[in-house]
């Protein structure tokens, strides 16, 4: 454990940030998984809504610094590519 007051404070801040980031990351994974599941089932309207939610959540996570902005862009691009492929196929 930390010995100095500043180190103790830094450890507490770190723990708060970690738990907040974990919550955002967990939510993000859930929305992306739901979107990919909706895309696989082929329900266009449900998939569209799920993809929009996932993209929005990725944007928020990138803005908060939970994920890198390039990672968010890459994941959004892959998700949209899957969605558009199923949309054009049907």
PyMOL CGO cylinders between C-alpha atoms (Angstrom):
from pymol import cmd
from pymol.cgo import CYLINDER

trace = [
    CYLINDER, 0.00, 0.00, 0.00, 1.03, 3.61, -0.52, 0.3, 1, 1, 1, 1, 1, 1,
    CYLINDER, 1.03, 3.61, -0.52, 3.03, 5.35, 2.19, 0.3, 1, 1, 1, 1, 1, 1,
    CYLINDER, 3.03, 5.35, 2.19, 2.59, 9.03, 1.32, 0.3, 1, 1, 1, 1, 1, 1,
    CYLINDER, 2.59, 9.03, 1.32, -0.63, 11.01, 1.37, 0.3, 1, 1, 1, 1, 1, 1,
    CYLINDER, -0.63, 11.01, 1.37, -0.33, 11.90, -2.30, 0.3, 1, 1, 1, 1, 1, 1,
    CYLINDER, -0.33, 11.90, -2.30, 0.23, 8.26, -3.22, 0.3, 1, 1, 1, 1, 1, 1,
    CYLINDER, 0.23, 8.26, -3.22, -2.80, 7.20, -1.16, 0.3, 1, 1, 1, 1, 1, 1,
    CYLINDER, -2.80, 7.20, -1.16, -4.93, 9.79, -2.92, 0.3, 1, 1, 1, 1, 1, 1,
    CYLINDER, -4.93, 9.79, -2.92, -3.61, 8.68, -6.33, 0.3, 1, 1, 1, 1, 1, 1,
    CYLINDER, -3.61, 8.68, -6.33, -4.46, 5.06, -5.49, 0.3, 1, 1, 1, 1, 1, 1,
    CYLINDER, -4.46, 5.06, -5.49, -8.03, 6.02, -4.52, 0.3, 1, 1, 1, 1, 1, 1,
    CYLINDER, -8.03, 6.02, -4.52, -8.46, 8.06, -7.71, 0.3, 1, 1, 1, 1, 1, 1,
    CYLINDER, -8.46, 8.06, -7.71, -7.08, 5.21, -9.76, 0.3, 1, 1, 1, 1, 1, 1,
    CYLINDER, -7.08, 5.21, -9.76, -9.54, 2.76, -8.23, 0.3, 1, 1, 1, 1, 1, 1,
    CYLINDER, -9.54, 2.76, -8.23, -12.47, 5.11, -8.89, 0.3, 1, 1, 1, 1, 1, 1,
    CYLINDER, -12.47, 5.11, -8.89, -11.42, 5.54, -12.52, 0.3, 1, 1, 1, 1, 1, 1,
    CYLINDER, -11.42, 5.54, -12.52, -10.91, 1.79, -12.95, 0.3, 1, 1, 1, 1, 1, 1,
    CYLINDER, -10.91, 1.79, -12.95, -14.38, 0.94, -11.69, 0.3, 1, 1, 1, 1, 1, 1,
    CYLINDER, -14.38, 0.94, -11.69, -15.98, 3.67, -13.83, 0.3, 1, 1, 1, 1, 1, 1,
    CYLINDER, -15.98, 3.67, -13.83, -14.07, 2.52, -16.92, 0.3, 1, 1, 1, 1, 1, 1,
    CYLINDER, -14.07, 2.52, -16.92, -15.03, -1.11, -16.30, 0.3, 1, 1, 1, 1, 1, 1,
    CYLINDER, -15.03, -1.11, -16.30, -18.70, -0.15, -16.16, 0.3, 1, 1, 1, 1, 1, 1,
    CYLINDER, -18.70, -0.15, -16.16, -18.48, 1.77, -19.45, 0.3, 1, 1, 1, 1, 1, 1,
    CYLINDER, -18.48, 1.77, -19.45, -16.50, -1.03, -21.11, 0.3, 1, 1, 1, 1, 1, 1,
    CYLINDER, -16.50, -1.03, -21.11, -19.00, -3.63, -19.94, 0.3, 1, 1, 1, 1, 1, 1,
    CYLINDER, -19.00, -3.63, -19.94, -21.93, -1.62, -21.28, 0.3, 1, 1, 1, 1, 1, 1,
    CYLINDER, -21.93, -1.62, -21.28, -20.06, -1.15, -24.53, 0.3, 1, 1, 1, 1, 1, 1,
    CYLINDER, -20.06, -1.15, -24.53, -19.48, -4.89, -24.95, 0.3, 1, 1, 1, 1, 1, 1,
    CYLINDER, -19.48, -4.89, -24.95, -23.16, -5.59, -24.28, 0.3, 1, 1, 1, 1, 1, 1,
    CYLINDER, -23.16, -5.59, -24.28, -24.41, -3.11, -26.89, 0.3, 1, 1, 1, 1, 1, 1,
    CYLINDER, -24.41, -3.11, -26.89, -21.94, -4.33, -29.53, 0.3, 1, 1, 1, 1, 1, 1,
    CYLINDER, -21.94, -4.33, -29.53, -22.84, -7.97, -28.82, 0.3, 1, 1, 1, 1, 1, 1,
    CYLINDER, -22.84, -7.97, -28.82, -26.56, -7.15, -29.10, 0.3, 1, 1, 1, 1, 1, 1,
    CYLINDER, -26.56, -7.15, -29.10, -26.00, -5.33, -32.38, 0.3, 1, 1, 1, 1, 1, 1,
    CYLINDER, -26.00, -5.33, -32.38, -24.00, -8.21, -33.86, 0.3, 1, 1, 1, 1, 1, 1,
    CYLINDER, -24.00, -8.21, -33.86, -26.66, -10.66, -32.71, 0.3, 1, 1, 1, 1, 1, 1,
    CYLINDER, -26.66, -10.66, -32.71, -29.43, -8.59, -34.30, 0.3, 1, 1, 1, 1, 1, 1,
    CYLINDER, -29.43, -8.59, -34.30, -27.45, -8.39, -37.53, 0.3, 1, 1, 1, 1, 1, 1,
    CYLINDER, -27.45, -8.39, -37.53, -27.04, -12.19, -37.61, 0.3, 1, 1, 1, 1, 1, 1,
    CYLINDER, -27.04, -12.19, -37.61, -30.77, -12.78, -37.12, 0.3, 1, 1, 1, 1, 1, 1,
    CYLINDER, -30.77, -12.78, -37.12, -31.46, -10.53, -40.10, 0.3, 1, 1, 1, 1, 1, 1,
    CYLINDER, -31.46, -10.53, -40.10, -34.12, -8.36, -38.49, 0.3, 1, 1, 1, 1, 1, 1,
    CYLINDER, -34.12, -8.36, -38.49, -33.42, -5.09, -40.28, 0.3, 1, 1, 1, 1, 1, 1,
    CYLINDER, -33.42, -5.09, -40.28, -35.30, -2.65, -38.02, 0.3, 1, 1, 1, 1, 1, 1,
    CYLINDER, -35.30, -2.65, -38.02, -34.09, -4.24, -34.79, 0.3, 1, 1, 1, 1, 1, 1,
    CYLINDER, -34.09, -4.24, -34.79, -30.53, -4.43, -36.12, 0.3, 1, 1, 1, 1, 1, 1,
    CYLINDER, -30.53, -4.43, -36.12, -30.60, -0.77, -37.18, 0.3, 1, 1, 1, 1, 1, 1,
    CYLINDER, -30.60, -0.77, -37.18, -31.62, 0.37, -33.72, 0.3, 1, 1, 1, 1, 1, 1,
    CYLINDER, -31.62, 0.37, -33.72, -29.05, -1.87, -32.04, 0.3, 1, 1, 1, 1, 1, 1,
    CYLINDER, -29.05, -1.87, -32.04, -26.26, -0.66, -34.34, 0.3, 1, 1, 1, 1, 1, 1,
    CYLINDER, -26.26, -0.66, -34.34, -27.12, 2.98, -33.64, 0.3, 1, 1, 1, 1, 1, 1,
    CYLINDER, -27.12, 2.98, -33.64, -27.00, 2.33, -29.88, 0.3, 1, 1, 1, 1, 1, 1,
    CYLINDER, -27.00, 2.33, -29.88, -23.66, 0.52, -30.20, 0.3, 1, 1, 1, 1, 1, 1,
    CYLINDER, -23.66, 0.52, -30.20, -22.15, 3.31, -32.31, 0.3, 1, 1, 1, 1, 1, 1,
    CYLINDER, -22.15, 3.31, -32.31, -23.36, 5.93, -29.86, 0.3, 1, 1, 1, 1, 1, 1,
    CYLINDER, -23.36, 5.93, -29.86, -21.91, 3.99, -26.92, 0.3, 1, 1, 1, 1, 1, 1,
    CYLINDER, -21.91, 3.99, -26.92, -18.59, 3.63, -28.75, 0.3, 1, 1, 1, 1, 1, 1,
    CYLINDER, -18.59, 3.63, -28.75, -18.52, 7.40, -29.30, 0.3, 1, 1, 1, 1, 1, 1,
    CYLINDER, -18.52, 7.40, -29.30, -19.17, 8.05, -25.61, 0.3, 1, 1, 1, 1, 1, 1,
    CYLINDER, -19.17, 8.05, -25.61, -16.46, 5.59, -24.55, 0.3, 1, 1, 1, 1, 1, 1,
    CYLINDER, -16.46, 5.59, -24.55, -13.96, 7.23, -26.90, 0.3, 1, 1, 1, 1, 1, 1,
    CYLINDER, -13.96, 7.23, -26.90, -14.89, 10.69, -25.65, 0.3, 1, 1, 1, 1, 1, 1,
    CYLINDER, -14.89, 10.69, -25.65, -14.39, 9.60, -22.04, 0.3, 1, 1, 1, 1, 1, 1,
    CYLINDER, -14.39, 9.60, -22.04, -11.06, 8.02, -22.89, 0.3, 1, 1, 1, 1, 1, 1,
    CYLINDER, -11.06, 8.02, -22.89, -12.15, 4.50, -21.95, 0.3, 1, 1, 1, 1, 1, 1,
    CYLINDER, -12.15, 4.50, -21.95, -11.17, 3.25, -25.41, 0.3, 1, 1, 1, 1, 1, 1,
    CYLINDER, -11.17, 3.25, -25.41, -8.85, 4.91, -27.89, 0.3, 1, 1, 1, 1, 1, 1,
    CYLINDER, -8.85, 4.91, -27.89, -10.59, 6.96, -30.57, 0.3, 1, 1, 1, 1, 1, 1,
    CYLINDER, -10.59, 6.96, -30.57, -9.04, 4.87, -33.35, 0.3, 1, 1, 1, 1, 1, 1,
    CYLINDER, -9.04, 4.87, -33.35, -10.26, 1.67, -31.70, 0.3, 1, 1, 1, 1, 1, 1,
    CYLINDER, -10.26, 1.67, -31.70, -13.76, 3.12, -31.48, 0.3, 1, 1, 1, 1, 1, 1,
    CYLINDER, -13.76, 3.12, -31.48, -13.61, 4.16, -35.15, 0.3, 1, 1, 1, 1, 1, 1,
    CYLINDER, -13.61, 4.16, -35.15, -12.37, 0.72, -36.19, 0.3, 1, 1, 1, 1, 1, 1,
    CYLINDER, -12.37, 0.72, -36.19, -15.09, -1.08, -34.24, 0.3, 1, 1, 1, 1, 1, 1,
    CYLINDER, -15.09, -1.08, -34.24, -17.79, 1.23, -35.61, 0.3, 1, 1, 1, 1, 1, 1,
    CYLINDER, -17.79, 1.23, -35.61, -16.53, 0.67, -39.13, 0.3, 1, 1, 1, 1, 1, 1,
    CYLINDER, -16.53, 0.67, -39.13, -16.58, -3.12, -38.76, 0.3, 1, 1, 1, 1, 1, 1,
    CYLINDER, -16.58, -3.12, -38.76, -20.04, -3.05, -37.24, 0.3, 1, 1, 1, 1, 1, 1,
    CYLINDER, -20.04, -3.05, -37.24, -21.43, -0.83, -39.99, 0.3, 1, 1, 1, 1, 1, 1,
    CYLINDER, -21.43, -0.83, -39.99, -19.80, -3.00, -42.64, 0.3, 1, 1, 1, 1, 1, 1,
    CYLINDER, -19.80, -3.00, -42.64, -21.56, -6.09, -41.24, 0.3, 1, 1, 1, 1, 1, 1,
    CYLINDER, -21.56, -6.09, -41.24, -24.85, -4.23, -41.00, 0.3, 1, 1, 1, 1, 1, 1,
    CYLINDER, -24.85, -4.23, -41.00, -24.66, -2.82, -44.52, 0.3, 1, 1, 1, 1, 1, 1,
    CYLINDER, -24.66, -2.82, -44.52, -23.70, -6.22, -45.96, 0.3, 1, 1, 1, 1, 1, 1,
    CYLINDER, -23.70, -6.22, -45.96, -26.84, -7.84, -44.54, 0.3, 1, 1, 1, 1, 1, 1,
    CYLINDER, -26.84, -7.84, -44.54, -28.99, -4.88, -45.51, 0.3, 1, 1, 1, 1, 1, 1,
    CYLINDER, -28.99, -4.88, -45.51, -27.87, -4.96, -49.14, 0.3, 1, 1, 1, 1, 1, 1,
    CYLINDER, -27.87, -4.96, -49.14, -28.17, -8.76, -49.30, 0.3, 1, 1, 1, 1, 1, 1,
    CYLINDER, -28.17, -8.76, -49.30, -31.84, -8.73, -48.33, 0.3, 1, 1, 1, 1, 1, 1,
]
cmd.load_cgo(trace, "trace")
